[in-house]
């Protein structure tokens, strides 16, 4: 059975690997010249089950209103005449209801925990012959807080996560600094934290390229520089993917793993995919030998920033800006992010200029990705992972490949309208 995987980011490449491992003939199609060149390129680097609390929560609407006039706000909605954004925002508000937020947390934790286990299994399988090299670290993730009210809310959220099996335990200021000594310079700012020892970090781009190369060696075909414009169907089956150049690519089955661009392919088929691009920012800072910089991956929840050590660099990433498909960087937001870095790590000594980046995360209103079957018997989705694409990649791919192969997935998959 020939399967076309549309999308060559960490989700698409992981999907290709798991499908191939189950005996399918797989072709990956992507508009970029190589794998992992869009949202997977320079993200925060965390495998973070502990980050399962979605943006949509009971406290978010008031905070979003408060932040509305702030250019550097952690969560920034740009008011615009955009029907897709208006519809998405209405759905987002519904997901802020307490009972919906709790249900979403449960589903996110389930998939994220499974995915972390699958990544560990995959890494072990490659360990002897040719290890996956992506600067991974297994030092856990520390969430820290500099605002007392944020910390009190975080303790309640951590309790909910523990109910669903994520061991995110509270820690005091002294233990925060014991876990990550680089925070000593910010001791006066800290009010507490919580720590998830089982979480990990690593470079999603390097992982995607490394796994993609293993796919190639195993016989997976790649069509880079190929833009899919629409899917052609006959009855309840998708017959072909049409390219920008007018080519028709036929297959027995199709997987849509195109992130924020997914609705453009799915809406003409009558499939509702509530995904909207959330622009995130990152900076990769090369470190001098005498830099006092963190090794443990960190999350600054109040500022919606994460920090991950990737080799001799520090990756800082985060915030969310809802501004359509606009990929122009906002200098105010970038500068605010860098100010926070130096506020927290006053002895950080860069070895050169930071490399800045922004990308579009495919966000669903409630944070739960769209992974599963559609009304078309040979079309499946693996998209809408928001900030957790790297965290959920292996689990989503493993579960979906089971579904395509006619097996029962190990985790619950979303129903697609």
N, C-alpha and C positions, 0 to 999 in steps of 0.2 A: 504494500500500500504506500503510495507516494503522498507525502505531507509537505505542504509549503508553509513555512513559518514566516510570517510577515513581521519583520522587525529584528534588528541585530544588536539590541542592547543586552543587558545582563539577563532580562526576562526571556528574550527570544533565543539567545545562545544556550541558556540553561534548558529551555524547552527542547531545543534541537538535540542536545545531548541525551536527555532522558528518553525522548522518542526513539532516537537511534538505538539506545541501549535495549529497547523493547522490540527491535527488529524492523522498524519503519525505515523507508527510504526518504530522506529528509533533504529539503533545499531551503536555505535561509535567504530571504530577499530583503535588502535594505537600501535606502537612498544614499547613505553615506559611503565613503570609499573603504571603510573598514568597520570592524565590530566595536561597539561601545563608544561611539563618537558623539552621542547626544546626552541624554539625561544620566547615563551611566559614567560619563567622562570624569567628573570631578566632584562627586557628591561627598557627604560627610564621613563616609567610611565606616559606619557603624552597622554591626549585626545586632540590632537592639530590640529584643523582645520587650525590654523595659520601656520602650517608647510607644507602647501600644495604645496609650490614651489618645484618641483622635482629636483633631482641631475642634470638631463639632462637639461641644459640651455645654452644660448649663451656664457657665460663666462667660462663654465666648461672645455672645451677642453684645453685651454691655461693654466688654473690653474692646471689641471691634469698633463700636461707636466712639469710644474714648480715643482710640488710635486713628480715627478717620482723617483728622487733619494733620497727622504727623507723617512726614515723608520717610522717616526712619523707623516707623512702627514695625514691630516683629511680624504682625499680620496686617496687610494693607490691601483693602478693597478699593480699586479705582472706579468711581462711579462713571458709567458709560452706557450708551444706548446699545446694549448687547443682549439680545434675547436669551442666548445660551447662558450668559452669566446670571441674568435675572432668574431663569428657571433653576439653575444650579444653586443659587443663593437661597431661593425659597425651600428647596429640598434640604439644604444645609441647615436652615433654621429648624426644620422638623427633626433633624438628627440631633439637635441640641437638647431635646427633651431628655430628662434624666434616665428614664428606662430604656430609651433607644441608645443613648450613649453607653450604658452598661452592657447592653446586648452586643453592640459593635466592639467594645473592648474584648469581650469574650471570644468573638470570632477572630479578631486580629491576633490575640494571644495564641489561640489554637494553631493558626496557620504559621505564625512567626516561630513558635517553639518547634513545630514539626520541621520547618525550613532550616532552622539552626542545626537540628540533628542531622538533616539530610546533607547539609554542607560539611559537617564533621565527617560523616560517612564517606562522602565523595573525596574529601581531602585524604582520608586514610587509605582509600582505594588506590590513589595515585602516589602514595608516599614512597613506596619502594622503587618503582620504575622511573618516574619523572614527576617529582612533587609539584603541586600547584604553587607558584611563587607570586604572592600578592601582598607582601608586607603584613601578613596577618598576625594579630596578637590575641592571646586569650587571657587578658588581664581584667575582664569585667568592664562594666560601664558605671561611672559615678555621676549621678545627678546632683548638682549643688545649687544652693539658693542664697540669694542676697537680699531677699525681701521676706519678712516674717509671715505675711498673709499668704504669699505664694507657697511658702514652705508648709504652712498648715494645710493648705489645699492639697499639696503633694503627698502629705502623709495619708490623707483620706484616699487619694487616688492609688497610692501604693498598696493600701489595704485591699482595694478592689482587684488590683492585679494579682495579689497573692491568692485571692479567692479563686482565680482562674489558673493558678499554677505558675505564675511568674514570681520568683523569690526576690522581690525588690524591698530590701530591708532598710529601715531608718538608721542613719549614722549621725553622730554629732560633729561639731567643727573639728575637734582634735582627730577624730577617726577619718574625716575627709582628708585631712592633711597627711595622715599616716598612709592612706591609700594612694594619694598623689601628692608627694612633697612639693611639687612645683606650685601648689596653691598656697604655700606659706606666705608668699608676697601679697596675697589677697585675704589673709586671715581676718583683718578688721571688717571686711565686707561680708564674710560668710555668716549665715545663721544656722546652717545644717545641710544635710543631704540625704540621699538614699542610694544604695549600692546593689547592683545585680552582678554577682560574681560569675555567672554562666555566660554573660554576653561577651561579644568579641568585636574586633575591628579589623579592617583591611581595605585595600585599594580595589574598589569595584571595577574600575577600568582595566587594571592589570589582570584581575580574575577573569573578566569577560574575554580579553584577548587570549589569555592562556587556555581557557576552556575552549574557545573558538578554534585554536590551533589543534587541540586534541580532537575536536569534531572533524576538522579537515582531514587529519591523518586517518580517522576512522571511516571516512567515506562520505561525510556530509558535504553536500554541494553548497556553494555560496554564489549569490548574485548581488554584488555590491554595486553602487552607483545606479540602482534601478528603483525608480519611484512608482509605487502602485497608486493609480488614480481611482479605481473603483473595482468592485467585485461583480462579476456577471453570474446570474443564476438562472436556472431552469427549474420551475416548480420549487421543491423543497431542498434543492441541492445547489451549491455554488459550483459553477462549471469552470471558471477561470478568473484569474486576476489580470486586469488590463493595466499596462504600464503607460507612463508618460509618452513613450516613443511609439505607442500603438500596438505593442506586442501583447499577445494573449498567452499567459502562462497557466497551463492546465495542471491539475493535480487531483488526487482522490479525496484529499482533505485539506483544510486551510485553518491555520491558527492566526488570529489577529493579536499581535503583541507590539502594536505600534504606539503605545503610550498615549500622549495627548492628542495625537492625530487619529485615534481610533474612531471617534464619532463620525469623521468625514467618510470613512469606509462603511460604517454600520448603519447610519441614518437612512441612506437610500434603500437599504434592505428592510427597513421597517423595524430595526432593532434599536431600542432605546438604550444608549450608553451614557449615563450621567457623569461624564468626565470633563473637567475643565483644567486648563493649564495653570499651575501655581508656580510662578517664577521664584527660584531659589538662587542664592549667591554662595560662592565659596572663594577662599583665597588659600593658596598653597605657599607656605613660607619656608624657604630654605634656612636651615639652622646652623649657626656657627658652633664649634666644638664646646664653647663655654656657655652656651645657651641654657637657661633654666626653663625648660619647657616640659610639658606633661608627656608621660609615656602611657598612662592609663587613659582610655577614651573617656571624655567628659561631656556632659550635657548641661548647659546653662539654660534651664527651663524658662526663667523670666525673660530672657532675651531671644529665646528660640534659636540658640546656637549650639553646635556640637564641635568637639575638638578631637582629632585623631592623629596619632603619631604614625606617619608613613615613611619608614626609613629615616633619612636625615631631614625630613620636612615635617611641618605641622600643618595639617589641613583643618581649617575652620570653615564651617558652612552652616547655612540655615536661613531663617526668615521666609516669609511667603508673601508674594505680591501678585494679586489677581489683576492682570492687565492684558488679557487676551494672549495672542501669540507674539507679543512684542518681546524681542530678545535684546533690545538695547539696554546696556547696564545702567543702573541708576547710581551715580557717583555718591550721592548722599547716603544711600544704604550701604554701599561698600565702605565708605569712610567710617560710618557708625560701627560697622562690624570690626574694623581694624582698631578703632578706639577701645572697644571692649576687650580685644585681645591684649592690648598693652596695659589696660587697667588691671586685668587679672594676673598678667604675667610681666611685671615691670622689669624683670631681668632677662626677658626674651631678647636674644641677640641674633637678628636675621643675618644670614650670610649673603644676602642679595635681595633684590626686589621680589615682593610677593607676586605670584601669578594668579590673577583674578579670573573669575568665570561666572557665568549664570546659565541656568538651564530650566526647562519646563517640566515640572513634575505632574504626572497625570492623576489628578485628585478626584476622588468620588466624594459626595457630600458627607458620608458617614465614615470614610476612611477604609471601608472594606473593599478590596479589589474585586474586579469582575473576572472570575476564573471558573470556566465551566462551559457547558453546551449551550447552543442557541436553538431557535426554531428550525434552523436548517440542519439537516442530519449530518452534514460533513463540514460544519463550521463551528469552531470553538474559540473562546476568548481567554486571553491571559494578559490583562491590562488593568490600569487604574490603581496602581499600588501606591501612588502618592509619594510620601517621603520614605516609604519602607520597601522600595523595589529591591534593593540589595539585601535587606533582611529576609524578604519573602521569596527570593528568586528560586532557590533550589526546591523549596517546599511546593510552591505553585507549579513548577515544572514537573515535579514527581507526581503530584496529585492529578494534574491534567493529563499527563501521559498515561496514567492508569485508566482514566476515564476514556481516552481515545482507544485504548487497547481492550476496552470492555470489562475492565476490572473495577472493583469498588475502591475509590480513593480512601486514603488513611484519614483524611480530614473532610469536614463539611465544605462543600463548594457553593458559591453564590448562585442563585437562580437569576438567569438573564432574561429580561423582558423581550 
